[in-house]
Amino acid sequence: MGPPLLLACLLAPLCARGASPAQPGAAAPGSPPAWRQQGGLRRVKRAWVIPPISVSENHKRIPHLLVQIKSDKQQPGGVIYSIKGPGVDEEPLGVFSIDKFTGKVFLNAMLDREENDRYRLKAFALDLGGATLEDPTDLEIIVVDQNDNRPLFRQDVFTGRVVEGAEPGTCVLTVDATDADDPDTDNAVLRYSILEQGAAAMFGINATTGEICTARPGLDREMVGVYNLTVQAADMSGDGLTTTATAVIYLEDVNDNPPEFTKEEFSLEVEEQAVGVEVGKVFVHDKDLAGSPNWLAKFTILEGDPEGAFAIRTDPYTNDGVLSVAKPLDHEARDRFELTVSVRNERPLEPAAPASPRALATVRVRVRDVNEAPVFRENPRRVSVLEGTPPGTPVTTYTASDPDTRQLQTLTYALLYDPAGWLQLDPRAGVVRTKRELLHPSAFLQGGWYIALVLARDDAEPPLSATGTLSIEILEVNDHAPLLQPPAGGVVCGRPGRGGTLLLGATDDDRPPHAAPFHFHLSPQHPQLTRNWSIARFNVTHAVLAVLAELPEGPYSLPLLLRDSGTPPREREQLLNLSVCRCGHDGTCEDGVLATATAGAGITLGALTIILGSVLLLLALAGLGAARVRGRRRALRQGLLRRSRDDIRDNILNYDEQGGGEEDQDAYDINQLRHPELFPPRAKPPVRRDTPLSAAAPPAPRKLPSSPSDIEDFINEGLEAADRDPGVPPYDTALIYDYEGSGSVASPLSSIVSSLTDEDQDYDYLSEWGPRFRRLADLYGH
């Protein structure tokens, strides 16, 4: 093994002697040294170890020799040296170079420690043939820091907040900066200071941490609301490079200033009768932050308004007090007000804040007089007048009053609404009189009241007016006696008991309470009437006349006395014309129809029952007549069919269509089923009208039956085909008809058919139905 690589340093202070890594071919640990292995006593040099080479950043004299490496292994022709690594053949390129023949290493560019603080290279020694003479040697170059970077604040402007009046030592915010220089050197040691903050010097800063705190008491937002501080950071422990930033400190408001009125007295004016209008404003001032609860004012009326005629609120934009009218003001009652108003903040005042002597103000309000409309004190005015009052009768005096008592004005009156033209009005005095008699009943009365409108107007400019309602009650006068309605009584049975009664009624042109209930009496001037007749009340407007003894037939005239319930009552004697008829077994007149015709419009209870029965019987006869006509037509057709058995035509009628009914012969002809051989087969199946448009076409027509005996099978097959048809369910319906044949063994229900034999109907059976139908039997029977 040859001697190790010789490393020579031209700059002695930068070199040091030491061990180098084991070289190829060196003895293993624990083996004898080389010189002992060779059998000689020759001393072998140990390898040179180069300590890190330091070079200052920003070195301007370049190229600059850093170190020289040399191998002690001399070869014919010399040794070739080379280096590799960052700064040589790796980025950044070209920073270092080596003289391949002398082994000198040069710095070719300025270094920046903030980019690379050290470089690690490899040195190689080769012979002229390119063979390695020595193992690669490490070469480390350390970049020595210089103070070439200023400190940098993390932001240009720092902001903080602190309440006004804060105690000294209250910390607000912290400023901080950084330095790109070596943190292990004094180049990156920073110190903070405040360069400028105003003459008061209210804040201080911690030089090491950058924390800014209050330095003295007396922070007042109303004096200074914002502080702008210029802070500095310097490296080299405050003696090196510097930089500055701004710290903005806002003072937060506290309620340390009470609101104050701008002056002690305010004078305002308002018109009378105005409600809800603004009278004016009272102005205040508050030094606290505008818009905050510490600034917002609250007003109170302390004195001078016991009736609550005024109200005061706060204008949220200006913080002034707005005085308004809460109740109508009357200049004639009171034309001046002197109010005491107080003001305070919405939020309580700070205990340390001084009280304000100007928290009270006097507000003088003058009420201006304006023209006011007349007023009807009694509106509506209600009076009563007897019906039939003659023209010119005074009704009432309806006047208004003028609220303007200090300005005497003249009022005039006019009728604004008089629908019937019934009244007349004095335009100066307001006296209302009747112009003509108001007849009763009248369409202008509403429930017995007559409504008129009176207009009152003053003589101001412009004039004002008012409307008063005059309600006149027309008092009812009992000036009409009851009247029998109708005056002709009717027919009663001349036998006491059932049937011998008659219902009487009466009317009265008067209104309650001068009308019903009515009182019916037999005339007291004819006391003998009470032996045969009696009158009993039925309701408030009707009475029942009854026969007390059996009376002969014939006309009767009964004098009756009718009296109303008015005050005083009015009565009238009238004749009641009636007829007494011969009674039957059931208490009704035997000749009721004739008696009714001769007696007039009066109706007894028995006669009413007979008329009702007659009407019902006539309706029944009309129905029987219609059935008789239909029977004649049916018999006529059956007779024609009996005479022409060869042309029997039975029809199935489709009642879902509006056709000709029994007269319509265009329906389905069942002869096609009875005689299929007479009809040609259909070339195209019939169109199903009961199926949707999307349904499948029906199957082709089946062969018609060859004989009438196959009709049932033909119909059953058609029904089965319809049931199996999937295209049209459930629209296909099989209808079953009962065929009665050419005639029915049952007899006709209507007896009118007997007229075909020119025989009259026998109505004698009606006599068996009771006395009510006996008259009909007499009229229509034999």
C-alpha positions in Angstrom: 0.0 0.0 0.0 1.3 3.4 -0.9 1.4 6.4 1.4 -1.8 8.3 2.0 -3.1 11.4 0.1 -1.2 14.5 1.2 -3.5 17.5 1.8 -1.7 20.8 2.0 -3.4 24.0 3.1 -1.9 27.3 2.0 -3.7 29.1 4.8 -2.4 27.5 8.0 -5.1 28.8 10.3 -7.7 27.1 8.2 -6.0 23.6 8.2 -5.6 21.0 10.9 -4.1 17.6 11.1 -6.3 14.6 11.8 -7.3 11.1 10.8 -8.9 10.4 7.5 -11.2 7.6 6.4 -9.5 4.3 5.8 -8.1 4.0 2.3 -8.5 1.0 0.0 -5.9 -1.6 0.9 -5.4 -0.4 4.4 -5.0 -2.9 7.2 -8.0 -4.1 9.0 -8.5 -3.1 12.6 -6.3 -5.1 14.9 -3.8 -6.1 12.2 -0.2 -5.1 12.4 0.8 -1.8 10.7 1.9 -1.8 7.1 5.5 -1.2 7.8 5.6 -4.3 10.0 3.8 -6.3 7.3 6.5 -5.4 4.8 9.1 -6.4 7.2 10.7 -2.9 7.3 10.9 -0.3 9.9 9.7 2.6 7.6 7.1 5.0 9.1 3.8 5.4 7.2 2.0 8.9 7.1 -1.6 9.1 8.2 -4.2 10.8 6.0 -4.9 14.5 6.3 -8.3 15.6 7.5 -9.5 19.1 6.4 -11.6 20.9 9.0 -14.6 23.0 7.7 -13.5 25.9 5.8 -15.2 29.2 6.7 -15.8 32.0 4.3 -17.9 35.1 4.9 -21.0 35.7 2.9 -21.1 38.7 0.5 -17.2 38.3 -0.1 -16.6 40.7 -2.9 -12.9 39.8 -3.9 -13.4 37.0 -6.3 -12.1 34.6 -7.4 -10.9 33.9 -3.9 -8.6 31.0 -3.0 -10.1 28.9 -0.3 -7.8 25.9 0.0 -5.2 23.7 -1.9 -5.3 20.0 -1.9 -2.2 17.9 -2.9 -1.5 14.2 -3.1 2.0 13.0 -2.0 1.8 10.2 -4.4 3.9 11.4 -7.2 3.3 10.0 -10.6 5.2 10.5 -13.8 3.5 13.3 -15.6 1.7 14.6 -12.4 -1.7 14.2 -10.7 -5.1 15.4 -11.9 -7.4 17.0 -9.2 -11.2 17.5 -9.3 -14.2 18.4 -7.1 -17.8 17.6 -7.3 -21.0 18.6 -5.4 -23.4 21.6 -4.9 -21.8 24.7 -6.2 -19.7 22.9 -8.7 -21.6 20.4 -10.9 -24.9 20.8 -9.0 -27.1 23.8 -8.4 -26.1 26.5 -7.9 -23.5 25.9 -10.7 -20.1 27.6 -10.9 -19.7 28.8 -7.3 -16.5 26.8 -6.7 -13.7 25.6 -9.0 -10.4 23.8 -8.7 -7.1 23.9 -10.6 -6.7 20.4 -11.8 -2.9 20.5 -11.8 -2.2 22.5 -8.6 -5.3 21.4 -6.5 -6.2 25.0 -5.6 -10.0 25.5 -4.8 -11.4 28.9 -5.7 -14.6 30.9 -4.7 -16.1 32.3 -7.9 -19.3 34.0 -6.7 -20.7 35.9 -3.7 -22.4 33.7 -1.1 -25.7 34.3 0.7 -26.0 32.5 3.9 -29.8 32.9 3.9 -29.9 30.8 0.8 -27.2 28.2 1.7 -25.3 28.2 5.0 -22.8 25.4 4.0 -21.6 23.4 1.0 -20.3 19.8 1.1 -17.9 18.8 -1.8 -15.9 15.7 -2.8 -12.2 16.0 -3.8 -10.6 13.4 -6.2 -7.0 12.7 -7.3 -6.4 10.8 -10.6 -3.4 9.9 -12.7 -3.0 10.9 -16.2 -4.7 7.7 -17.3 -7.8 8.4 -15.2 -7.1 5.8 -12.5 -7.9 6.8 -9.0 -4.9 7.5 -6.9 -6.6 8.4 -3.6 -10.0 7.8 -2.1 -12.4 10.8 -2.4 -11.9 13.4 0.4 -14.8 15.5 2.0 -14.4 19.2 1.7 -17.0 21.3 3.7 -17.3 25.0 3.3 -19.2 27.0 5.9 -20.8 30.4 5.0 -20.2 32.9 7.8 -23.3 35.1 8.5 -23.2 38.9 8.1 -25.9 41.4 9.3 -27.3 41.9 5.8 -31.1 41.6 6.6 -33.3 44.1 8.2 -36.0 43.0 10.6 -39.5 42.7 9.1 -42.8 43.2 10.9 -45.4 40.5 10.3 -47.9 43.2 9.2 -47.8 46.9 8.4 -50.6 48.0 10.7 -51.5 46.5 14.1 -54.9 47.4 15.6 -56.1 47.1 19.2 -58.9 48.3 21.4 -59.0 49.5 25.0 -61.8 51.1 27.0 -61.4 54.7 27.9 -60.3 55.3 31.5 -58.3 52.0 31.6 -55.8 51.6 34.4 -52.1 51.8 33.7 -50.6 48.5 32.8 -53.6 47.4 30.7 -52.2 45.6 27.7 -53.7 46.3 24.4 -51.8 44.4 21.6 -48.5 42.8 20.7 -46.3 43.7 17.7 -43.8 41.2 16.4 -41.1 41.1 13.7 -38.7 38.6 12.1 -35.0 38.7 10.9 -33.6 36.4 8.2 -30.1 36.5 9.7 -28.6 33.7 11.7 -30.8 33.3 14.8 -27.7 32.1 16.7 -25.9 35.3 16.2 -26.5 38.8 17.4 -27.6 39.7 13.9 -31.1 38.4 14.6 -31.6 39.6 18.2 -34.4 42.2 18.0 -35.5 45.0 20.3 -38.8 47.0 20.1 -39.5 50.6 20.8 -42.1 53.3 20.2 -40.8 56.1 18.1 -43.9 58.4 18.1 -47.3 58.4 19.9 -48.1 62.0 20.6 -47.3 64.4 23.4 -49.2 62.5 26.0 -47.2 59.3 25.8 -50.1 57.2 27.1 -48.6 53.8 26.0 -45.4 51.8 26.5 -43.9 48.8 24.8 -42.0 45.8 26.1 -38.6 45.9 24.2 -38.2 42.2 24.2 -41.8 40.9 23.5 -43.3 43.9 21.7 -46.4 44.0 23.9 -48.0 47.5 24.1 -49.8 48.5 27.4 -51.2 51.6 28.9 -48.5 53.7 30.6 -50.6 56.3 32.5 -54.2 57.1 33.5 -56.5 59.5 31.7 -57.5 57.9 28.5 -60.6 59.8 27.4 -62.4 58.9 24.2 -64.1 62.2 24.0 -60.6 63.9 24.0 -58.7 61.4 21.8 -60.6 58.6 20.3 -57.8 56.9 18.3 -54.0 56.7 18.9 -51.6 56.1 16.1 -48.2 54.7 17.3 -45.1 54.3 15.2 -43.2 51.2 16.5 -39.6 50.2 15.6 -37.8 46.8 15.6 -33.9 46.8 15.5 -31.5 43.8 15.3 -28.1 43.5 16.9 -30.0 43.9 20.2 -31.2 47.3 19.1 -28.0 48.6 17.5 -28.3 47.2 14.1 -30.7 47.4 11.2 -34.2 48.8 11.9 -37.7 48.8 10.5 -41.0 50.4 11.5 -44.8 49.7 11.6 -48.0 51.4 12.7 -50.0 50.4 15.8 -53.6 51.9 15.8 -55.3 51.8 19.2 -59.1 52.6 19.4 -60.7 53.8 22.6 -64.0 52.1 23.4 -66.7 54.3 24.8 -68.2 54.1 28.3 -71.2 56.1 29.5 -69.2 58.8 31.3 -71.0 61.8 29.9 -74.7 62.5 30.7 -76.9 64.1 28.0 -77.5 67.8 28.4 -80.1 70.2 26.9 -78.6 72.8 24.6 -80.5 75.5 26.5 -82.8 75.8 29.5 -86.0 77.0 27.8 -87.8 76.1 24.6 -90.8 77.9 23.1 -93.2 76.0 20.7 -96.7 76.6 19.1 -99.4 74.2 18.0 -102.9 74.7 16.6 -105.9 73.6 18.6 -107.8 70.4 17.9 -104.7 68.9 16.2 -104.0 65.3 17.4 -100.8 63.3 16.7 -99.0 66.3 15.1 -95.5 67.3 16.1 -95.2 70.4 18.2 -91.5 70.8 17.8 -88.1 69.5 19.1 -86.0 70.1 22.2 -82.3 69.7 21.5 -79.7 67.8 23.6 -76.0 67.1 23.4 -74.1 64.0 24.5 -70.3 63.6 24.2 -70.5 59.8 24.2 -70.3 57.7 21.0 -73.2 58.7 18.7 -75.6 55.9 18.0 -74.6 53.8 21.0 -76.7 53.2 24.1 -74.4 55.4 26.0 -75.5 58.3 23.7 -79.2 57.5 23.2 -81.4 59.9 25.2 -84.7 59.2 26.9 -87.1 62.1 27.7 -89.8 62.4 30.4 -92.4 65.1 31.0 -92.3 65.7 34.7 -94.7 68.6 35.2 -97.2 70.8 33.5 -99.3 68.1 31.7 -101.7 66.3 34.2 -104.2 65.4 31.5 -101.5 63.7 29.3 -102.2 66.0 26.4 -98.6 65.8 25.2 -96.1 63.0 24.4 -92.4 63.1 23.8 -90.1 60.6 22.0 -86.5 60.4 20.9 -85.4 61.0 17.4 -83.1 58.0 16.8 -81.0 59.9 14.2 -80.4 63.3 16.0 -81.1 62.2 19.6 -83.4 65.2 20.1 -86.7 65.1 21.9 -89.8 65.3 19.6 -92.9 66.8 21.4 -96.3 65.8 19.9 -100.0 66.3 20.8 -101.6 63.2 22.3 -105.1 64.6 23.0 -107.0 67.4 21.2 -106.2 70.9 22.6 -108.9 73.5 23.1 -107.7 77.1 22.8 -110.8 78.3 24.5 -110.2 76.1 27.5 -106.4 76.6 27.8 -104.1 78.4 25.5 -100.7 77.9 27.2 -98.8 75.1 28.7 -95.5 75.1 30.6 -93.9 71.7 30.7 -90.8 70.5 32.7 -88.9 67.9 30.7 -86.0 65.7 31.8 -83.4 63.8 29.8 -81.2 60.8 30.6 -79.4 58.0 28.8 -80.9 54.6 28.0 -77.9 53.0 29.7 -77.0 53.9 33.3 -74.3 56.4 33.8 -70.9 55.3 35.1 -70.6 55.8 38.8 -67.5 58.0 38.5 -69.2 60.2 35.9 -70.3 63.7 37.2 -74.0 64.6 37.3 -75.2 67.2 34.8 -76.9 70.3 36.1 -78.6 70.8 32.6 -80.7 67.6 32.6 -83.9 69.6 33.0 -85.5 72.1 30.6 -88.7 74.2 30.5 -90.9 73.9 27.3 -93.6 76.5 26.8 -96.3 75.6 24.4 -98.8 78.2 23.0 -102.1 76.9 21.6 -103.2 78.9 18.5 -106.9 79.5 18.0 -108.4 78.1 14.7 -111.9 78.2 13.4 -113.7 75.1 14.6 -116.8 73.5 13.1 -120.1 73.7 14.9 -121.0 70.8 17.2 -124.4 69.2 17.7 -124.2 68.3 21.4 -127.1 65.8 21.0 -126.5 63.7 18.0 -128.8 62.0 17.0 -131.7 63.9 18.5 -134.7 61.6 19.2 -138.2 63.0 19.4 -141.8 61.6 19.2 -144.7 62.9 17.1 -148.3 61.5 17.0 -149.3 60.2 13.6 -151.7 62.5 11.8 -150.1 65.6 13.3 -151.4 68.6 11.3 -149.1 70.9 9.3 -147.2 73.6 11.2 -147.0 71.6 14.4 -143.6 72.2 16.2 -141.5 69.0 16.4 -138.3 70.2 18.2 -135.6 72.9 18.2 -132.4 71.3 17.0 -129.4 73.7 17.3 -125.6 73.4 17.4 -123.0 75.3 19.3 -119.8 76.9 18.1 -116.6 76.0 20.1 -115.1 79.4 19.2 -116.5 81.2 22.2 -114.0 84.1 21.9 -115.0 84.8 18.3 -118.7 85.3 18.1 -120.1 83.7 15.0 -123.6 83.3 13.6 -124.9 79.8 12.8 -127.5 79.0 10.2 -129.4 75.8 9.6 -130.8 73.9 6.7 -132.5 70.6 6.0 -129.8 68.4 4.4 -132.1 65.3 4.1 -135.9 65.2 4.2 -137.0 62.3 2.0 -140.7 62.8 2.3 -140.6 66.6 2.3 -142.5 66.5 5.6 -140.6 69.1 7.6 -139.7 72.7 7.5 -136.8 74.4 9.4 -136.2 77.9 10.7 -132.7 78.8 9.3 -131.9 81.0 12.3 -133.6 79.5 15.3 -133.4 75.8 14.2 -137.1 75.2 15.0 -138.4 72.1 13.1 -142.1 72.0 12.2 -144.3 69.7 10.2 -145.0 70.9 6.7 -147.8 68.4 5.9 -149.5 65.4 7.4 -147.5 62.3 7.2 -149.8 59.4 6.3 -149.4 56.0 7.8 -148.2 53.6 6.6 -145.4 55.3 4.7 -142.5 54.0 2.7 -140.3 56.7 4.4 -140.7 55.2 7.8 -138.1 52.8 9.1 -139.6 50.8 11.9 -141.8 53.6 12.8 -139.0 56.2 12.7 -138.6 59.1 10.2 -134.9 60.1 9.7 -133.8 63.6 8.7 -130.5 65.4 8.6 -129.9 69.0 9.7 -126.9 71.0 8.5 -125.4 73.8 10.8 -122.9 76.2 9.2 -120.9 79.1 10.7 -120.1 82.4 8.9 -116.2 82.2 9.1 -113.9 82.2 6.1 -113.9 79.5 5.0 -117.1 78.4 6.7 -117.3 75.1 8.6 -120.4 73.0 9.0 -121.7 70.0 11.0 -124.4 67.5 10.4 -127.0 66.4 13.0 -129.4 63.5 12.7 -133.0 64.0 13.7 -134.9 60.8 14.4 -138.6 61.3 14.8 -140.7 58.5 16.1 -144.2 58.4 14.7 -146.4 57.3 17.6 -149.2 55.1 16.6 -152.8 56.4 17.2 -155.7 54.0 17.5 -157.8 55.5 14.8 -159.0 52.3 13.0 -161.4 49.7 14.3 -161.1 46.0 13.4 -162.6 44.8 10.2 -164.1 41.3 9.6 -162.2 39.5 6.9 -164.0 38.3 4.9 -167.4 39.7 5.7 -169.2 36.7 4.2 -169.0 33.8 6.6 -169.7 30.7 4.4 -171.6 27.5 5.2 -172.1 25.7 8.5 -173.9 22.6 9.4 -177.2 23.4 11.2 -176.5 20.8 13.9 -174.5 21.3 17.1 -171.3 19.5 17.5 -169.0 18.3 14.7 -169.3 20.4 11.5 -171.3 23.2 13.1 -168.3 25.6 13.4 -167.0 28.5 11.3 -163.5 30.1 11.5 -163.6 34.0 11.6 -160.7 36.5 11.1 -160.2 40.2 11.4 -157.6 42.8 10.3 -156.7 46.3 11.5 -154.9 49.1 9.7 -153.3 50.2 13.0 -150.0 48.8 14.2 -149.3 47.2 17.5 -150.2 47.8 20.3 -153.4 49.2 18.8 -154.3 46.1 16.7 -154.4 42.5 17.8 -155.4 40.7 19.8 -158.9 41.1 18.6 -162.1 40.5 20.6 -165.1 38.9 18.9 -168.6 39.2 20.5 -172.2 38.7 19.4 -173.9 42.0 19.4 -175.2 42.8 22.9 -178.2 44.5 21.4 -179.4 41.1 20.3 -179.2 38.9 23.4 -181.3 36.1 21.8 -178.4 35.2 19.6 -176.6 33.6 22.5 -179.2 30.8 22.5 -178.2 29.5 19.1 -174.6 30.8 18.6 -171.3 31.1 20.5 -167.9 32.7 19.7 -164.7 31.5 21.2 -161.1 32.8 20.7 -159.0 30.7 18.3 -155.8 33.0 18.3 -155.1 36.7 18.5 -156.6 37.4 15.1 -159.2 34.6 14.7 -162.3 33.2 16.5 -164.5 30.2 16.1 -168.3 30.6 15.6 -170.2 27.5 16.8 -173.9 26.4 16.5 -175.5 25.7 19.9 -178.9 24.4 18.8 -180.2 22.7 15.6 -181.1 25.3 13.1 -183.2 25.1 9.9 -181.5 25.5 6.5 -181.2 28.9 4.9 -179.2 32.2 5.0 -178.5 34.0 8.3 -177.1 37.5 9.2 -175.4 37.7 12.6 -174.5 41.1 14.0 -171.0 40.9 15.5 -169.0 43.4 17.6 -165.2 43.5 17.0 -162.9 45.3 19.3 -159.1 45.8 19.1 -156.5 46.2 22.0 -155.6 49.8 21.5 -155.7 52.6 24.0 -158.4 53.6 24.0 -159.9 50.5 22.2 -161.8 50.9 18.9 -164.8 48.7 18.1 -167.0 48.1 15.2 -170.3 46.2 14.7 -170.5 44.2 11.5 -172.9 41.7 9.9 -171.7 38.2 9.2 -173.6 36.6 6.3 -173.6 32.8 6.3 -175.7 29.8 5.2 -176.9 26.9 7.3 -177.1 23.6 5.4 -178.7 20.2 5.9 -176.3 18.0 7.9 -175.3 14.5 6.8 -174.4 11.6 9.1 -170.8 12.8 9.6 -171.7 16.4 10.3 -171.1 17.8 6.9 -173.5 19.5 4.5 -175.2 17.0 2.2 -175.3 19.6 -0.6 -171.9 21.0 0.2 -170.9 22.0 -3.3 -174.1 23.9 -4.0 -174.1 25.5 -0.7 -170.5 26.7 -1.2 -171.5 28.2 -4.5 -174.4 30.1 -3.1 -172.9 31.3 0.1 -169.9 33.2 -1.1 -166.3 32.9 -0.2 -166.7 31.7 3.4 -165.4 28.2 4.1 -166.3 25.9 6.9 -164.0 23.2 8.2 -166.2 20.5 6.7 -166.3 22.3 3.3 -162.5 22.6 3.3 -162.2 18.9 3.8 -164.6 18.2 0.9 -162.7 20.6 -1.5 -159.4 18.9 -0.6 -160.8 15.5 -1.4 -162.3 16.8 -4.6 -159.0 18.1 -5.8 -157.2 14.8 -5.0 -160.0 12.9 -6.8 -159.7 15.1 -9.9 -156.0 14.4 -10.0 -156.6 10.7 -9.8 -159.2 10.9 -12.6 -156.7 12.8 -14.8 -154.2 10.0 -14.3 -156.8 7.4 -15.1 -157.8 9.2 -18.3 -154.1 9.2 -19.5 -153.9 5.5 -18.7 -157.2 4.9 -20.6 -155.8 6.6 -23.8 -152.6 4.5 -23.6 -154.8 1.4 -23.2 -156.8 2.2 -26.3 -153.6 2.5 -28.3 -152.2 -0.7 -27.0 -155.6 -2.5 -27.7 -155.6 -1.1 -31.2 -152.1 -2.4 -31.9 -153.0 -5.8 -30.5 -156.1 -6.0 -32.6 -154.1 -5.2 -35.7 -151.6 -7.8 -34.7 -154.3 -10.4 -34.2 -155.7 -9.7 -37.7 -152.2 -9.9 -39.3 -150.3 -12.7 -37.6 -147.9 -12.9 -40.6 -146.2 -9.6 -39.7 -145.5 -9.9 -36.1 -142.8 -7.4 -35.1 -141.4 -7.4 -31.6 -138.9 -4.7 -30.6 -136.2 -4.5 -28.1 -136.1 -0.8 -27.1 -132.7 0.8 -26.3 -133.7 3.3 -23.5 -130.2 4.7 -23.4 -131.1 6.7 -26.6 -133.7 9.4 -27.0 -135.8 7.9 -29.7 -139.5 7.7 -30.4 -140.4 5.4 -27.6 -143.1 2.9 -28.5 -143.7 4.7 -31.7 -140.1 4.2 -32.8 -139.9 1.2 -35.1 -136.2 1.6 -36.0 -135.0 -0.4 -33.1 -133.6 -3.9 -33.1 -135.8 -6.3 -35.1 -136.1 -9.6 -33.3 -137.5 -11.2 -36.5 -133.9 -11.6 -37.6 -133.7 -14.2 -34.8 -137.1 -15.8 -35.6 -136.6 -16.0 -39.4 -132.8 -15.8 -40.1 -133.3 -17.3 -43.5 -135.1 -14.1 -44.7 -132.1 -11.8 -44.0 -128.7 -11.9 -45.7 -125.7 -12.3 -43.5 -123.7 -9.2 -42.7 -120.5 -8.6 -44.5 -119.0 -6.5 -41.7 -119.5 -6.8 -38.0 -121.5 -4.1 -36.3 -119.7 -1.2 -34.6 -119.7 -1.5 -30.9 -120.8 1.9 -29.5 -120.2 0.9 -25.9 -116.4 0.2 -26.3 -113.5 2.6 -26.2 -111.8 3.6 -29.4 -108.7 1.7 -28.5 -110.5 -1.7 -28.1 -109.9 -4.5 -30.5 -112.3 -5.1 -33.3 -115.1 -7.5 -32.5 -114.9 -11.0 -34.0 -116.6 -11.8 -37.3 -120.3 -12.4 -37.2 -121.4 -15.9 -36.3 -123.8 -17.9 -38.5 -127.4 -17.1 -37.8 -129.6 -19.8 -36.3 -131.4 -21.9 -38.9 -134.6 -22.3 -36.8 -136.3 -20.5 -34.0 -135.4 -23.3 -31.6 -131.7 -22.3 -31.9 -132.3 -18.8 -30.7 -131.4 -19.5 -27.1 -128.2 -21.2 -28.1 -127.4 -18.3 -30.5 -127.8 -15.8 -27.6 -125.8 -17.9 -25.2 -123.0 -18.2 -27.7 -123.0 -14.5 -28.2 -122.9 -13.9 -24.4 -120.0 -16.3 -24.0 -118.1 -14.6 -26.9 -118.6 -11.2 -25.2 -117.4 -12.6 -21.9 -114.2 -13.8 -23.5 -113.6 -10.6 -25.4 -110.4 -9.0 -23.7 -110.6 -5.7 -25.5 -113.7 -4.2 -24.0 -114.4 -5.2 -20.5 -116.3 -4.0 -18.5 -118.2 -2.1 -21.3 -120.0 -5.2 -22.6 -123.2 -5.9 -20.8 -125.7 -8.6 -21.5 -129.3 -7.4 -20.9 -132.0 -10.0 -20.2 -135.5 -9.2 -21.3 -138.6 -11.3 -20.5 -140.6 -11.9 -23.6 -144.3 -11.9 -22.9 -145.5 -13.2 -26.3 -148.4 -11.9 -28.3 -150.6 -11.3 -25.3 -150.9 -11.6 -21.5 -153.2 -13.8 -19.6 -153.5 -11.1 -17.0 -156.3 -8.6 -17.3 -155.5 -4.9 -17.8 -154.9 -2.9 -14.7 -156.9 0.2 -15.9 -160.7 0.0 -16.0 -160.7 2.6 -18.7 -160.1 -0.2 -21.3 -163.8 -1.1 -20.8 -164.6 2.0 -22.9 -163.6 0.0 -26.0 -166.8 -2.0 -25.6 -168.8 1.3 -25.4 -169.6 0.6 -21.8 -169.6 3.3 -19.1 -167.5 3.1 -16.0 -169.4 2.1 -12.9 -168.6 4.6 -10.1 -171.2 3.3 -7.6 -168.4 1.7 -5.6 -167.4 5.2 -4.5 -170.3 5.2 -2.1 -168.7 2.4 -0.2 -165.6 4.5 0.5 -167.4 6.7 3.0 -169.4 9.9 3.1 -166.6 12.0 1.7 -166.7 10.2 -1.7 -170.5 9.8 -1.7 -170.9 13.1 -3.5 -168.6 12.0 -6.2 -170.6 8.8 -6.6 -173.7 10.9 -7.0 -172.1 13.1 -9.6 -170.4 10.5 -11.8 -172.5 7.4 -11.1 -175.7 6.1 -12.7 
